[in-house]
Amino acid sequence: MRPDDASDPLLRAMAHLPALTSDATRDARVRARCHAALAARRPQRVAVDKRRRRVRGLGPACVGLLCALYLVSVIGEALRLGSF
């Protein structure tokens, strides 16, 4: 506390409040509910992740295919122009 805080009645009243302590049984119940909720979401999330991976790989595959087609057309044009 700063020296000017000593005159604040709200801070003086709060100084007399007891410290909070956690209840071990309540903590265990909350932890169990959280773990159950996370476990229930896991299979759904795994299925979504697999779909995302497939869709995510589709873009680079299309770009690679377009690059290969472009390269084939460039080589074909070079051969056509070089055969004069």
TIZA-619605 format. One record per residue: residue number from 0; x, y, z of N, C-alpha, C in turn. Coordinates in steps of 0.02 Angstrom, whole numbers, plus 32768, in hexadecimal, padded with zeros to 4 digits. Layout:
N
{resi->NUM	nx->X	ny->Y	nz->Z	cax->X	cay->Y	caz->Z	cx->X	cy->Y	cz->Z}
...
END
This chain:
84
{resi->0	nx->802A	ny->7FC4	nz->8000	cax->8000	cay->8000	caz->8000	cx->802B	cy->803E	cz->8000}
{resi->1	nx->8012	ny->8070	nz->7FDF	cax->8033	cay->80B0	caz->7FE0	cx->801C	cy->80D8	cz->801C}
{resi->2	nx->8041	ny->810A	nz->8030	cax->802D	cay->8131	caz->806C	cx->7FE8	cy->8152	cz->8065}
{resi->3	nx->7FD6	ny->8167	nz->8029	cax->7F95	cay->8189	caz->8021	cx->7F5C	cy->8156	cz->801F}
{resi->4	nx->7F6B	ny->8115	nz->8017	cax->7F37	cay->80E2	caz->8017	cx->7F1E	cy->80D3	cz->805E}
{resi->5	nx->7F45	ny->80E4	nz->8091	cax->7F31	cay->80D6	caz->80D6	cx->7EF3	cy->80FD	cz->80EA}
{resi->6	nx->7EE6	ny->8134	nz->80C9	cax->7EAB	cay->815C	caz->80DA	cx->7E6D	cy->8147	cz->80B3}
{resi->7	nx->7E73	ny->8118	nz->8087	cax->7E3A	cay->8101	caz->805F	cx->7E12	cy->80CF	cz->8088}
{resi->8	nx->7DD3	ny->80DE	nz->8096	cax->7DAB	cay->80B1	caz->80C0	cx->7D9C	cy->806D	cz->809F}
{resi->9	nx->7D96	ny->806C	nz->805D	cax->7D89	cay->802D	caz->803A	cx->7DC4	cy->7FFE	cz->8040}
{resi->10	nx->7E00	ny->8018	nz->8037	cax->7E3C	cay->7FEE	caz->803D	cx->7E46	cy->7FD6	cz->8084}
{resi->11	nx->7E35	ny->8000	nz->80B6	cax->7E3B	cay->7FEA	caz->80FB	cx->7E09	cy->7FB3	cz->810A}
{resi->12	nx->7DCD	ny->7FB8	nz->80EE	cax->7D9A	cay->7F84	caz->80FA	cx->7DAE	cy->7F43	cz->80D8}
{resi->13	nx->7DCC	ny->7F49	nz->809D	cax->7DE1	cay->7F0C	caz->8079	cx->7E1C	cy->7EEA	cz->809B}
{resi->14	nx->7E44	ny->7F0F	nz->80BF	cax->7E7E	cay->7EF2	caz->80E1	cx->7E69	cy->7EC1	cz->8117}
{resi->15	nx->7E2B	ny->7EC8	nz->8131	cax->7E13	cay->7E9B	caz->8166	cx->7DEF	cy->7E5E	cz->814C}
{resi->16	nx->7DE7	ny->7E58	nz->810A	cax->7DC6	cay->7E1E	caz->80ED	cx->7DF2	cy->7DE0	cz->80F3}
{resi->17	nx->7DD4	ny->7DA5	nz->80FD	cax->7DFC	cay->7D69	caz->8101	cx->7E16	cy->7D55	cz->80BC}
{resi->18	nx->7E4E	ny->7D32	nz->80BB	cax->7E6A	cay->7D1A	caz->807C	cx->7E40	cy->7CDF	cz->8063}
{resi->19	nx->7E39	ny->7CDB	nz->8021	cax->7E13	cay->7CA4	caz->8003	cx->7E3C	cy->7C64	cz->8002}
{resi->20	nx->7E1B	ny->7C2D	nz->8011	cax->7E3B	cay->7BEC	caz->800C	cx->7E0F	cy->7BC1	cz->7FE0}
{resi->21	nx->7E2F	ny->7B93	nz->7FBD	cax->7E08	cay->7B69	caz->7F90	cx->7DF6	cy->7B28	cz->7FB3}
{resi->22	nx->7DBC	ny->7B0D	nz->7FA0	cax->7DA5	cay->7ACD	caz->7FBC	cx->7DBD	cy->7A95	cz->7F8E}
{resi->23	nx->7DDF	ny->7A65	nz->7FAA	cax->7DFE	cay->7A2F	caz->7F81	cx->7DC9	cy->7A06	cz->7F5E}
{resi->24	nx->7D90	ny->79F8	nz->7F7E	cax->7D5D	cay->79CF	caz->7F5E	cx->7D3C	cy->79F5	cz->7F24}
{resi->25	nx->7D31	ny->7A36	nz->7F2E	cax->7D14	cay->7A5E	caz->7EF8	cx->7D45	cy->7A63	cz->7EBD}
{resi->26	nx->7D85	ny->7A6C	nz->7ECD	cax->7DB7	cay->7A6E	caz->7E97	cx->7DB8	cy->7A2D	cz->7E70}
{resi->27	nx->7DB2	ny->79F4	nz->7E92	cax->7DB2	cay->79B3	caz->7E70	cx->7D75	cy->79AC	cz->7E43}
{resi->28	nx->7D3A	ny->79C3	nz->7E5B	cax->7CFE	cay->79BF	caz->7E32	cx->7D03	cy->79EA	cz->7DF4}
{resi->29	nx->7D1C	ny->7A27	nz->7DFC	cax->7D24	cay->7A53	caz->7DC2	cx->7D56	cy->7A36	cz->7D91}
{resi->30	nx->7D8D	ny->7A1C	nz->7DA9	cax->7DBF	cay->79FE	caz->7D7E	cx->7DA2	cy->79C2	cz->7D58}
{resi->31	nx->7D7A	ny->7998	nz->7D7A	cax->7D5C	cay->795E	caz->7D5A	cx->7D2B	cy->7973	cz->7D24}
{resi->32	nx->7D03	ny->79A7	nz->7D32	cax->7CD4	cay->79BF	caz->7CFF	cx->7CF9	cy->79DB	cz->7CC2}
{resi->33	nx->7D2F	ny->79FE	nz->7CCE	cax->7D56	cay->7A1A	caz->7C96	cx->7D75	cy->79E2	cz->7C6C}
{resi->34	nx->7D91	ny->79B0	nz->7C8D	cax->7DAE	cay->7978	caz->7C68	cx->7D7A	cy->7952	cz->7C40}
{resi->35	nx->7D3E	ny->794A	nz->7C5D	cax->7D08	cay->7928	caz->7C3A	cx->7CF2	cy->794F	cz->7BFD}
{resi->36	nx->7CEE	ny->7991	nz->7C04	cax->7CDA	cay->79BB	caz->7BCB	cx->7D0F	cy->79B9	cz->7B94}
{resi->37	nx->7D4E	ny->79BA	nz->7BA6	cax->7D83	cay->79B6	caz->7B74	cx->7D84	cy->7972	cz->7B52}
{resi->38	nx->7D79	ny->793D	nz->7B78	cax->7D78	cay->78FA	caz->7B5A	cx->7D3D	cy->78F2	cz->7B2B}
{resi->39	nx->7D05	ny->7911	nz->7B3A	cax->7CCA	cay->790C	caz->7B0E	cx->7CD5	cy->7930	cz->7ACC}
{resi->40	nx->7CFC	ny->7965	nz->7ACE	cax->7D09	cay->798C	caz->7A91	cx->7D3F	cy->796D	cz->7A65}
{resi->41	nx->7D6A	ny->7944	nz->7A81	cax->7DA4	cay->792A	caz->7A5D	cx->7D94	cy->7904	cz->7A1D}
{resi->42	nx->7D67	ny->78D3	nz->7A1C	cax->7D5A	cay->78AF	caz->79DD	cx->7D3F	cy->78DD	cz->79A7}
{resi->43	nx->7D15	ny->790B	nz->79BA	cax->7CFA	cay->793A	caz->7988	cx->7D32	cy->7965	cz->796B}
{resi->44	nx->7D5F	ny->797C	nz->7997	cax->7D95	cay->79A7	caz->7980	cx->7DC5	cy->7981	cz->7954}
{resi->45	nx->7DD1	ny->7942	nz->7962	cax->7DFF	cay->791A	caz->7938	cx->7DE2	cy->7913	cz->78F2}
{resi->46	nx->7DA1	ny->7906	nz->78ED	cax->7D82	cay->7900	caz->78AB	cx->7D86	cy->7941	cz->7884}
{resi->47	nx->7D7C	ny->7979	nz->78A5	cax->7D81	cay->79BA	caz->7884	cx->7DC8	cy->79C7	cz->786E}
{resi->48	nx->7DF9	ny->79B5	nz->7898	cax->7E40	cay->79BF	caz->7886	cx->7E53	cy->7997	cz->7848}
{resi->49	nx->7E39	ny->7959	nz->7841	cax->7E49	cay->7931	caz->7807	cx->7E2D	cy->7951	cz->77C7}
{resi->50	nx->7DEF	ny->796B	nz->77CC	cax->7DD2	cay->798C	caz->7791	cx->7DF9	cy->79CB	cz->777F}
{resi->51	nx->7E0E	ny->79F0	nz->77B1	cax->7E34	cay->7A2D	caz->77A4	cx->7E76	cy->7A1D	cz->7782}
{resi->52	nx->7E96	ny->79E6	nz->7796	cax->7ED6	cay->79D3	caz->7777	cx->7ECC	cy->79C3	cz->772E}
{resi->53	nx->7E95	ny->799F	nz->771E	cax->7E88	cay->798E	caz->76D8	cx->7E7B	cy->79CD	cz->76AF}
{resi->54	nx->7E53	ny->79F9	nz->76CA	cax->7E43	cay->7A37	caz->76A5	cx->7E81	cy->7A63	cz->76A0}
{resi->55	nx->7EA9	ny->7A65	nz->76D5	cax->7EE6	cay->7A8E	caz->76D4	cx->7F17	cy->7A75	cz->76A0}
{resi->56	nx->7F1A	ny->7A34	nz->7694	cax->7F48	cay->7A18	caz->7663	cx->7F2F	cy->7A20	cz->761B}
{resi->57	nx->7EF0	ny->7A31	nz->7612	cax->7ED4	cay->7A38	caz->75D0	cx->7EF0	cy->7A76	cz->75AC}
{resi->58	nx->7EFA	ny->7AAC	nz->75CF	cax->7F15	cay->7AE9	caz->75B1	cx->7F5B	cy->7AE0	cz->7593}
{resi->59	nx->7F8A	ny->7AC8	nz->75BC	cax->7FCD	cay->7ABD	caz->75A0	cx->7FCE	cy->7A8A	cz->7567}
{resi->60	nx->7FA2	ny->7A58	nz->756A	cax->7F9F	cay->7A26	caz->7533	cx->7F88	cy->7A48	cz->74F2}
{resi->61	nx->7F57	ny->7A74	nz->74F7	cax->7F40	cay->7A97	caz->74BB	cx->7F76	cy->7AC5	cz->749F}
{resi->62	nx->7F99	ny->7AE8	nz->74CB	cax->7FCF	cay->7B15	caz->74B5	cx->8006	cy->7AEC	cz->7494}
{resi->63	nx->8018	ny->7AB3	nz->74B0	cax->804B	cay->7A88	caz->7493	cx->8036	cy->7A6F	cz->744E}
{resi->64	nx->7FF7	ny->7A5C	nz->7447	cax->7FDE	cay->7A45	caz->7406	cx->7FE0	cy->7A7D	cz->73D3}
{resi->65	nx->7FCD	ny->7ABA	nz->73E6	cax->7FCF	cay->7AF2	caz->73B8	cx->8017	cy->7B02	cz->73A3}
{resi->66	nx->8045	ny->7AFE	nz->73D3	cax->808C	cay->7B0B	caz->73C3	cx->80A6	cy->7AD6	cz->7392}
{resi->67	nx->8093	ny->7A97	nz->739D	cax->80AA	cay->7A62	caz->7370	cx->808E	cy->7A6C	cz->732A}
{resi->68	nx->804E	ny->7A7E	nz->7325	cax->8030	cay->7A8C	caz->72E3	cx->8052	cy->7AC6	cz->72C0}
{resi->69	nx->8061	ny->7AFB	nz->72E7	cax->8084	cay->7B35	caz->72CB	cx->80C9	cy->7B21	cz->72B2}
{resi->70	nx->80EC	ny->7AFA	nz->72D8	cax->812F	cay->7AE4	caz->72C5	cx->812C	cy->7ABA	cz->7285}
{resi->71	nx->80FB	ny->7A8E	nz->727F	cax->80F4	cay->7A65	caz->7243	cx->80E6	cy->7A92	cz->7207}
{resi->72	nx->80BB	ny->7AC5	nz->720F	cax->80AC	cay->7AF1	caz->71D7	cx->80E9	cy->7B1C	cz->71C4}
{resi->73	nx->8111	ny->7B30	nz->71F4	cax->814E	cay->7B57	caz->71E6	cx->817F	cy->7B2C	cz->71BF}
{resi->74	nx->8189	ny->7AEE	nz->71D5	cax->81B7	cay->7AC1	caz->71B2	cx->819D	cy->7AB2	cz->716B}
{resi->75	nx->815C	ny->7AA8	nz->7164	cax->8140	cay->7A9C	caz->7122	cx->8149	cy->7AD8	cz->70F4}
{resi->76	nx->813F	ny->7B14	nz->710E	cax->8149	cay->7B51	caz->70E6	cx->8192	cy->7B5A	cz->70D4}
{resi->77	nx->81BF	ny->7B4A	nz->7102	cax->8208	cay->7B4F	caz->70F3	cx->821B	cy->7B1E	cz->70BC}
{resi->78	nx->8201	ny->7AE2	nz->70BE	cax->8210	cay->7AB1	caz->708A	cx->81F3	cy->7AC6	cz->7047}
{resi->79	nx->81B7	ny->7AE3	nz->7049	cax->8198	cay->7AF8	caz->700A	cx->81C0	cy->7B31	cz->6FEB}
{resi->80	nx->81D7	ny->7B61	nz->7014	cax->81FD	cay->7B99	caz->6FF9	cx->8244	cy->7B85	cz->6FE4}
{resi->81	nx->8260	ny->7B53	nz->7003	cax->82A4	cay->7B3D	caz->6FF3	cx->82A8	cy->7B10	cz->6FB6}
{resi->82	nx->8271	ny->7AF9	nz->6F9C	cax->8273	cay->7ACA	caz->6F64	cx->8273	cy->7AEC	cz->6F20}
{resi->83	nx->827B	ny->7B2C	nz->6F1E	cax->827B	cay->7B50	caz->6EDD	cx->82B6	cy->7B3E	cz->6EB5}
END
